[in-house]
Amino acid sequence: TNPNTNMPYHILQPDNLSDWYGVPYNKLVLGELQEGCIARVLVSVQDPGWEKVYVTITKIKDGTAWGTVMDTYRLEDNEPKNGSTISFRLTSILEIPFEWQPKSVQKNIEKFLREK
């Protein structure tokens, strides 16, 4: 259980930040994210289990983001539930799928991809 929210999950800190294909991003890309962007976070759902969950960002304030959990690639109906809102630090994002972002955001974040 997340000690800060009494939720049956908590957000884990990733080792790397990449796009959908595994191409690394410079972490400065996090400053370009905005409402409507899609990101993936690593969620601990049961000890010792975890799941990578896609979210649509709905709000960003002071390095914290809130997002709606998407059902993309989810095989189980674990916590957090599809359609629920979760909060996480921007530094907890492990994936920003480039092609899934609004076109205006793609223009701003492409320069942060290290191998493009």
N, C-alpha and C positions, 0 to 999 in steps of 0.2 A: 504494500500500500504506500502510495506517495505521502510522506509525512506532512507535506505542505498543504495538501488538498483532500486527503482521505480517499483519493482515487486508487483503484486497484492496478495502477501502472505508474511508472515514472520514465522520464526522458533520459536516455543515456547520451554521453558525450562521444561523438565519433572521432576516429583517428584521422580521417581525410574528408575532403570536400571535392565532389566531382559532378560532372554532368551524367546523363543517363547512360552514356557509353563508357564511363569510367575515366574520361579525360579530366585531369585535375583543374580546379579553379584556384586562382589566388583568392585568399580569404577576404580581400577588399571587396569582392563581388557582393558580399552580404549587405553592404551599404547601398546597393542599387535595388534591392528588393522592395516591393511595394504591395499594396492591396491588389489581389487578383493573381499574384504570382503563385506558382506551385512549387512546393519543396517536399523533401522526404526527411523524416526524422526517425531515429531508432528508439523504440519503445520497449521497455521491460514489462512484459505482461504477466509472467509467472516465474517464480524462481525455479530454474535458471533460464527461463525462456525469454525470447525477444522477437520483435517484428519490426520491419521497416514500413512505415506508414506514410502515404502521400497526404498532404494537406493543401487546401487552397487558403492562402493567407488572407485574413479579413481585417487585421489591424496590426500595426507595428508602433511601439512606443518604448523609448529608452532601452533599446536592445532586446526587448521582449516582443515576441510575435504571438498572435492568436490565429488559429486556423481551423477550418472545417475538415474533418477527416473524410477522405475519399475512399471509395470501395475498390480502387484500382489495385489489381493483383492480390487482393486479400482472399485467403483460402478458408479462414476460420472467422467466426463471429466473436472475436476477442475484444477486450477493452483496449483502447477506447473504441466505442461503437461508431460505425459509419454514420456520418452526419453530425456527430457531436463536435463541440468546440474544445480544443486543447490549447494550452499555452506552453511556450518553450522559448529558450534563449536563441537568438539568431545563430550563435556559435554552436548550437546543437544540430544544425542542419547538416546532413551528410550528402545530400544530392539536390541539385537544381537542374531539372531536365530542360536543356536549352530550348528545344523545339516546342515545348509546352507553354512557354512564357508568352505574354502579349508581345506583339511585334516591336512596340516602342521599348520594351525592356530588353528584348534580344539585342537591339542596336547598342544598348548601354553595357550589356554584360559580356558581349563577345570578346572584348579586349582582355577579359580576365581569365579566359580559357588558355591554359599554358601550352597546349600542343595543337592549336588550330592553325 
